[in-house]
Amino acid sequence: MGILSHLLILHLLWAALVFCQYEDYDFEDEYGGEPDHQVPYYFNPNTPVEAPHFPFPVECAKECFCPPAFPLSMYCDHRKLKTIPNIPSHVQQLYLQNNNIEAVPAGPFTNVTFIREINLSYNNIKFHMIDHGVFAKLSHLLQLHLQHNELEEFPFPLPSSLERLLLGFNNISRLPANALEGLPNMTTLDLCNNLLDDSVFKEKPFSNMKNLMQLNLCNNKLHTMPPDLPPSLRHLSLENNSISHIPENYFHRLPQIIALRMSHNNLQDIPHNTFNLPNLLELNLGHNKLKQVFYIPRSLQHLYIEDNEIENINVTVMCPTLDPLNIKQLTYIRVDQNKLTSPISTYAFFCFPLIRTIYYGEQNVTASRPSQLRTPVFRRFLTPEEFQEAEDNHETLNQETEEDHEAEDSYFHPYYH
């Protein structure tokens, strides 16, 4: 028993030494810091995938880095690679962003079985350089990053397992009729900063995506609202297009919308009950041509209507009745760069008892020179800490350039949860 006890103690000491070794391991020395634009990946617990059993240390492509503490991940980003290295069969997360890759051949993926995330963003990939079906064969793939490439077409076919597809900042101008078929699990589709126009809606490409929750179509060439969107949608981004009209009852089929961003369009008139949505929290209609306000739903918390042509804010239109048992949730309004000559009526504080900040800023009352209202920012019910935070935020806002505002407003972050 004495010998066994000593052996057991030695074994425990050895295990503690190994554990401490990897606890103190500094990956930045070998890897060169965290990868840019890398967002933590959230696994779907409902997706059954059996992790393979493999010996330690695991295989890794010589061009890449495989952290011992994360043996399922292979980091090949920021390495000036022109081709995709061979991928070991056990890899589940593959990071190839920020390289000079131009093609996606089938060869490197021959033995790949369990891969769940591929990041090929910030490369030079063209559609015709992607081998047909190379992604469709990856039956466990959940997330595919192809933003900031040179794709001229939608990269189909894709696996039915896919949940998040990021295609922003490419040259995609059309969506073939069958491009989005067979993707029942898709929750996020980012197509911002492409060349899409209204013709892409003829085939109703999004209508069968029953689980789609976030659709980003900002910075394209749209003139009309996209028709036949799935009722599951919660986040819709249409900034920086040329949309001039929202059809009446358009959102009746989209009752779950939480955030709607339509800044930098050509909207002029909004039908009164357009945004009568039960779950809407954020509404951004800044940088349009609106002359009148509209009905504000009970759920809305943040309203952005800056840089429009509003001369008077009719609170009665925004809030036709008072209901003490169902008070409206609005807390913040941004109305700078309009044509207001006086602050909002105090009746607003009966309709919106939770309101804490109204940002007036400068108003475009005359063509020659913007004017400042006596109350550039109205605040109430703020703790000292919240007041200082608001002060800091608005000081930063005043220092930003118009280009900064456009850059911030133009992209609906694809990782909004």
C-alpha positions as CSV (number, residue, x, y, z in Angstrom):
1,M,0.0,0.0,0.0
2,G,2.9,2.4,0.7
3,I,4.3,2.1,-2.8
4,L,0.9,2.6,-4.3
5,S,0.3,5.7,-2.2
6,H,3.6,7.2,-3.3
7,L,2.9,6.4,-6.9
8,L,-0.6,8.1,-6.6
9,I,1.0,11.2,-5.0
10,L,3.6,11.4,-7.8
11,H,0.9,11.0,-10.4
12,L,-1.2,13.8,-8.9
13,L,1.8,16.1,-8.7
14,W,2.6,15.5,-12.4
15,A,-1.0,16.2,-13.4
16,A,-0.9,19.5,-11.4
17,L,2.3,20.5,-13.1
18,V,0.9,19.9,-16.6
19,F,-2.3,21.8,-15.7
20,C,-0.3,24.8,-14.4
21,Q,1.9,24.7,-17.5
22,Y,-1.1,25.3,-19.8
23,E,-2.8,27.7,-17.3
24,D,0.3,30.0,-17.6
25,Y,0.8,29.5,-21.3
26,D,1.0,32.9,-23.1
27,F,-0.4,32.3,-26.6
28,E,0.3,35.9,-27.6
29,D,4.0,35.3,-27.6
30,E,3.7,32.5,-30.2
31,Y,0.6,33.7,-32.0
32,G,1.1,37.5,-32.1
33,G,-2.0,38.7,-30.3
34,E,-5.7,38.1,-30.8
35,P,-7.0,37.9,-34.3
36,D,-8.7,41.1,-35.7
37,H,-12.4,41.1,-36.1
38,Q,-12.7,37.8,-34.2
39,V,-16.0,37.5,-32.5
40,P,-16.6,34.7,-29.9
41,Y,-18.5,31.8,-31.4
42,Y,-21.7,30.7,-29.7
43,F,-22.5,27.0,-30.1
44,N,-26.0,25.8,-30.6
45,P,-26.6,23.2,-27.8
46,N,-29.4,21.6,-29.9
47,T,-27.0,20.7,-32.7
48,P,-25.8,17.1,-32.0
49,V,-22.2,16.7,-33.0
50,E,-19.9,14.0,-31.6
51,A,-16.4,15.4,-31.0
52,P,-13.8,13.0,-32.4
53,H,-11.3,11.3,-30.1
54,F,-7.7,12.3,-30.9
55,P,-4.3,11.9,-29.4
56,F,-2.5,14.8,-27.8
57,P,-0.8,16.9,-29.3
58,V,-3.1,17.2,-32.2
59,E,-2.1,17.6,-35.8
60,C,-1.8,21.2,-37.2
61,A,-0.9,22.7,-40.5
62,K,2.6,24.0,-40.5
63,E,1.4,27.4,-41.7
64,C,-0.9,27.8,-38.8
65,F,-1.1,27.7,-35.0
66,C,-3.2,25.3,-33.0
67,P,-3.3,26.4,-29.3
68,P,-2.8,23.4,-27.0
69,A,-5.7,24.6,-24.8
70,F,-8.0,24.9,-27.8
71,P,-7.2,21.8,-29.8
72,L,-10.3,22.0,-32.0
73,S,-9.3,25.5,-33.4
74,M,-6.7,26.2,-36.1
75,Y,-5.5,29.8,-36.5
76,C,-4.1,30.7,-40.0
77,D,-5.1,34.4,-40.1
78,H,-2.8,37.4,-40.8
79,R,-0.1,35.1,-42.4
80,K,-0.1,36.4,-46.1
81,L,-1.3,33.0,-47.2
82,K,-2.2,32.6,-50.9
83,T,-3.7,29.1,-50.6
84,I,-5.7,27.2,-48.0
85,P,-3.6,24.7,-46.2
86,N,-4.7,21.1,-45.6
87,I,-7.2,21.0,-42.7
88,P,-6.9,18.1,-40.2
89,S,-10.1,16.1,-39.7
90,H,-10.6,17.1,-36.1
91,V,-10.7,20.9,-36.6
92,Q,-14.0,22.6,-35.7
93,Q,-13.0,26.3,-36.0
94,L,-10.9,27.4,-38.9
95,Y,-9.6,31.0,-39.0
96,L,-8.2,32.2,-42.3
97,Q,-9.1,35.9,-42.3
98,N,-6.8,38.6,-43.5
99,N,-4.7,36.7,-46.0
100,N,-4.3,36.8,-49.8
101,I,-6.4,33.8,-50.6
102,E,-8.1,33.9,-54.0
103,A,-9.6,30.4,-54.3
104,V,-11.5,27.8,-52.2
105,P,-10.6,24.4,-53.7
106,A,-12.1,21.1,-52.4
107,G,-8.7,19.5,-51.8
108,P,-7.9,21.0,-48.3
109,F,-11.4,20.0,-47.1
110,T,-11.1,16.4,-48.1
111,N,-10.8,14.9,-44.6
112,V,-12.9,17.6,-42.8
113,T,-15.7,16.0,-40.9
114,F,-16.7,18.1,-37.9
115,I,-15.9,21.7,-38.9
116,R,-18.5,24.2,-37.5
117,E,-17.0,27.6,-38.2
118,I,-14.9,28.9,-41.2
119,N,-13.7,32.5,-41.3
120,L,-12.4,33.5,-44.8
121,S,-13.1,37.2,-44.5
122,Y,-10.7,39.9,-45.7
123,N,-9.3,37.9,-48.6
124,N,-9.5,38.1,-52.5
125,I,-12.0,35.3,-53.2
126,K,-14.1,35.4,-56.3
127,F,-17.2,33.2,-56.9
128,H,-15.9,31.3,-59.8
129,M,-12.8,30.3,-57.8
130,I,-14.9,28.4,-55.2
131,D,-15.2,24.7,-56.1
132,H,-18.8,23.8,-56.6
133,G,-20.2,22.1,-53.5
134,V,-17.1,22.6,-51.4
135,F,-19.2,24.1,-48.5
136,A,-22.3,22.0,-49.1
137,K,-20.4,18.8,-48.1
138,L,-19.6,20.2,-44.7
139,S,-22.7,18.8,-43.0
140,H,-21.9,20.3,-39.5
141,L,-21.0,23.8,-40.6
142,L,-22.8,26.5,-38.6
143,Q,-21.1,29.8,-39.4
144,L,-19.4,31.0,-42.5
145,H,-17.6,34.3,-42.8
146,L,-16.9,35.6,-46.4
147,Q,-17.2,39.3,-45.9
148,H,-14.7,41.7,-47.4
149,N,-13.9,39.5,-50.5
150,E,-14.5,39.9,-54.2
151,L,-17.6,37.7,-54.7
152,E,-19.8,38.6,-57.6
153,E,-22.5,36.0,-56.9
154,F,-24.0,34.3,-53.9
155,P,-21.8,31.3,-52.9
156,F,-24.2,28.4,-53.2
157,P,-24.8,25.6,-52.7
158,L,-24.5,25.6,-48.9
159,P,-25.1,23.0,-46.2
160,S,-28.5,22.8,-44.6
161,S,-26.9,23.0,-41.2
162,L,-25.7,26.7,-41.7
163,E,-27.0,29.2,-39.2
164,R,-25.0,32.4,-39.8
165,L,-23.8,33.6,-43.2
166,L,-21.8,36.8,-43.4
167,L,-21.3,38.2,-47.0
168,G,-20.9,41.9,-46.4
169,F,-18.5,44.1,-48.4
170,N,-18.5,42.1,-51.7
171,N,-19.8,42.7,-55.2
172,I,-22.9,40.5,-55.2
173,S,-25.5,41.9,-57.5
174,R,-28.0,39.1,-57.8
175,L,-29.6,36.2,-55.8
176,P,-30.4,33.2,-58.0
177,A,-33.8,31.7,-57.4
178,N,-32.4,28.6,-55.6
179,A,-29.6,30.3,-53.8
180,L,-31.3,30.3,-50.4
181,E,-33.2,27.1,-50.7
182,G,-32.5,24.3,-48.3
183,L,-31.3,26.5,-45.5
184,P,-33.9,25.9,-42.8
185,N,-31.6,26.7,-39.9
186,M,-30.4,30.1,-41.1
187,T,-30.8,32.8,-38.4
188,T,-28.4,35.6,-39.6
189,L,-27.8,36.7,-43.2
190,D,-25.6,39.7,-43.8
191,L,-25.6,41.1,-47.3
192,C,-24.6,44.7,-46.5
193,N,-22.3,46.7,-48.8
194,N,-23.0,44.8,-52.0
195,L,-24.7,45.8,-55.3
196,L,-28.2,44.4,-54.8
197,D,-31.2,46.2,-56.3
198,D,-34.9,45.6,-56.3
199,S,-34.7,42.9,-59.0
200,V,-33.4,40.4,-56.4
201,F,-36.8,40.3,-54.8
202,K,-38.7,39.0,-57.9
203,E,-38.1,35.4,-56.8
204,K,-38.9,36.1,-53.1
205,P,-35.6,34.7,-52.0
206,F,-36.2,35.1,-48.2
207,S,-39.8,33.9,-47.9
208,N,-38.9,30.3,-47.0
209,M,-36.3,31.1,-44.4
210,K,-38.6,30.3,-41.4
211,N,-35.9,30.8,-38.7
212,L,-34.3,33.9,-40.1
213,M,-34.0,36.5,-37.3
214,Q,-31.5,39.0,-38.6
215,L,-31.3,40.3,-42.2
216,N,-28.8,43.0,-43.1
217,L,-29.3,44.7,-46.5
218,C,-27.6,48.1,-45.7
219,N,-25.5,49.9,-48.3
220,N,-27.1,48.4,-51.4
221,K,-29.2,49.9,-54.3
222,L,-32.7,49.3,-53.0
223,H,-35.5,51.6,-53.9
224,T,-38.4,49.6,-52.3
225,M,-38.9,47.7,-49.1
226,P,-38.0,44.0,-49.5
227,P,-41.3,42.0,-49.9
228,D,-42.2,38.6,-48.4
229,L,-39.8,38.6,-45.4
230,P,-40.3,35.8,-42.9
231,P,-42.4,36.5,-39.8
232,S,-39.5,35.2,-37.7
233,L,-37.4,38.4,-38.4
234,R,-36.3,40.4,-35.4
235,H,-33.5,42.7,-36.7
236,L,-33.8,44.4,-40.1
237,S,-31.1,46.7,-41.5
238,L,-31.8,48.8,-44.6
239,E,-29.6,51.8,-44.0
240,N,-27.9,53.7,-46.9
241,N,-30.3,52.7,-49.7
242,S,-32.7,54.8,-51.7
243,I,-36.0,53.7,-50.2
244,S,-38.7,56.5,-50.4
245,H,-41.8,54.7,-49.2
246,I,-43.0,52.2,-46.6
247,P,-46.2,50.5,-47.8
248,E,-49.1,50.7,-45.3
249,N,-49.4,47.5,-43.2
250,Y,-46.0,46.5,-44.3
251,F,-45.0,45.3,-40.8
252,H,-48.1,43.4,-40.1
253,R,-46.3,40.2,-41.3
254,L,-43.3,41.0,-39.1
255,P,-44.7,41.2,-35.5
256,Q,-41.4,40.1,-33.9
257,I,-39.3,43.0,-35.1
258,I,-37.1,44.4,-32.3
259,A,-34.7,46.7,-34.1
260,L,-35.3,48.5,-37.4
261,R,-32.6,50.7,-39.0
262,M,-33.5,52.8,-42.1
263,S,-31.2,55.8,-41.7
264,H,-29.8,57.4,-44.9
265,N,-32.7,56.8,-47.2
266,N,-35.3,59.0,-49.0
267,L,-38.3,58.6,-46.7
268,Q,-40.7,61.5,-46.7
269,D,-44.0,60.4,-45.3
270,I,-44.7,57.6,-42.8
271,P,-48.2,56.1,-42.6
272,H,-49.5,56.8,-39.1
273,N,-49.6,53.3,-37.7
274,T,-46.6,51.9,-39.6
275,F,-44.6,51.1,-36.5
276,N,-47.4,49.8,-34.3
277,L,-45.3,46.7,-33.4
278,P,-45.5,45.0,-30.0
279,N,-41.8,44.3,-29.6
280,L,-40.0,47.2,-31.3
281,L,-37.2,48.6,-29.1
282,E,-35.0,50.6,-31.5
283,L,-36.1,52.7,-34.5
284,N,-33.5,54.6,-36.5
285,L,-34.9,56.9,-39.2
286,G,-32.2,59.5,-39.1
287,H,-30.9,61.2,-42.3
288,N,-34.1,61.0,-44.3
289,K,-36.6,63.7,-45.5
290,L,-39.4,63.3,-42.9
291,K,-41.6,66.3,-42.3
292,Q,-43.9,64.8,-39.7
293,V,-43.7,62.4,-36.7
294,F,-45.7,59.2,-36.4
295,Y,-47.3,56.9,-33.8
296,I,-44.9,55.5,-31.2
297,P,-45.6,52.0,-30.0
298,R,-45.6,51.2,-26.3
299,S,-42.4,49.0,-26.5
300,L,-40.1,51.5,-28.2
301,Q,-37.2,52.7,-26.1
302,H,-34.8,54.5,-28.5
303,L,-36.0,56.8,-31.4
304,Y,-33.5,58.4,-33.8
305,I,-35.0,61.0,-36.2
306,E,-32.1,63.3,-36.6
307,D,-31.3,65.1,-39.8
308,N,-34.8,65.3,-41.3
309,E,-37.1,68.2,-42.1
310,I,-39.3,68.2,-39.1
311,E,-40.5,71.6,-38.0
312,N,-42.8,70.6,-35.2
313,I,-43.1,67.5,-33.1
314,N,-46.8,66.8,-32.6
315,V,-46.9,64.7,-29.4
316,T,-50.6,63.9,-29.8
317,V,-49.7,62.1,-33.1
318,M,-47.0,60.1,-31.3
319,C,-49.2,59.4,-28.3
320,P,-52.9,59.8,-29.1
321,T,-54.1,58.4,-25.7
322,L,-52.8,58.0,-22.1
323,D,-53.0,54.6,-20.5
324,P,-51.6,54.6,-16.9
325,L,-51.6,50.8,-16.8
326,N,-49.6,50.4,-20.0
327,I,-47.1,53.3,-20.0
328,K,-44.9,53.9,-23.0
329,Q,-41.3,52.8,-22.6
330,L,-39.6,55.6,-24.6
331,T,-36.4,56.8,-22.9
332,Y,-34.3,58.5,-25.6
333,I,-35.1,60.7,-28.6
334,R,-32.5,62.2,-30.9
335,V,-33.9,65.2,-33.0
336,D,-30.9,67.3,-33.9
337,Q,-30.4,68.7,-37.4
338,N,-34.1,69.2,-38.0
339,K,-36.0,72.5,-38.3
340,L,-37.3,72.8,-34.7
341,T,-37.6,76.3,-33.2
342,S,-38.9,75.3,-29.8
343,P,-38.5,72.3,-27.5
344,I,-41.0,69.4,-27.5
345,S,-44.2,70.1,-25.6
346,T,-44.2,69.2,-21.9
347,Y,-47.2,67.0,-22.7
348,A,-44.6,64.5,-23.9
349,F,-43.7,63.7,-20.3
350,F,-47.2,62.6,-19.6
351,C,-47.2,60.3,-22.6
352,F,-43.6,59.1,-22.1
353,P,-43.0,59.2,-18.3
354,L,-39.8,57.2,-18.6
355,I,-38.1,59.6,-21.0
356,R,-34.7,60.6,-19.8
357,T,-32.9,62.3,-22.7
358,I,-34.0,64.4,-25.6
359,Y,-31.0,65.4,-27.7
360,Y,-31.8,68.6,-29.6
361,G,-28.3,69.6,-30.8
362,E,-28.2,72.1,-33.7
363,Q,-31.3,72.8,-35.8
364,N,-31.3,73.7,-39.5
365,V,-33.8,76.5,-39.1
366,T,-32.2,78.7,-41.8
367,A,-30.3,77.6,-44.9
368,S,-27.4,79.8,-44.1
369,R,-26.6,78.9,-40.5
370,P,-27.7,76.1,-38.1
371,S,-29.2,77.4,-34.8
372,Q,-29.0,76.0,-31.3
373,L,-32.1,75.6,-29.1
374,R,-31.9,77.0,-25.7
375,T,-32.0,73.4,-24.4
376,P,-29.6,71.5,-26.6
377,V,-30.0,68.4,-24.3
378,F,-32.8,67.8,-21.9
379,R,-32.2,65.2,-19.2
380,R,-34.0,64.1,-16.1
381,F,-34.1,61.3,-13.5
382,L,-30.4,60.6,-14.0
383,T,-28.1,59.6,-11.2
384,P,-24.8,61.6,-11.0
385,E,-23.0,58.6,-12.7
386,E,-25.6,58.4,-15.5
387,F,-25.5,62.2,-16.0
388,Q,-21.7,62.2,-16.3
389,E,-21.8,59.2,-18.7
390,A,-24.4,61.1,-20.9
391,E,-22.2,64.2,-20.8
392,D,-19.2,62.2,-22.0
393,N,-21.2,60.6,-24.7
394,H,-22.5,63.9,-26.1
395,E,-19.0,65.5,-25.9
396,T,-17.7,62.6,-28.0
397,L,-20.7,62.9,-30.4
398,N,-19.9,66.6,-30.9
399,Q,-16.2,65.8,-31.8
400,E,-17.1,63.2,-34.4
401,T,-17.1,64.0,-38.1
402,E,-20.0,63.4,-40.4
403,E,-18.0,60.5,-41.9
404,D,-17.7,59.0,-38.5
405,H,-21.5,59.1,-38.1
406,E,-22.0,57.5,-41.5
407,A,-19.5,54.8,-40.8
408,E,-21.3,54.1,-37.5
409,D,-24.8,54.2,-38.9
410,S,-24.1,52.3,-42.1
411,Y,-23.5,48.9,-40.7
412,F,-25.8,46.8,-38.7
413,H,-23.4,44.6,-36.7
414,P,-24.0,41.0,-37.7
415,Y,-23.3,39.8,-34.2
416,Y,-26.2,41.6,-32.6
417,H,-27.9,39.2,-30.2
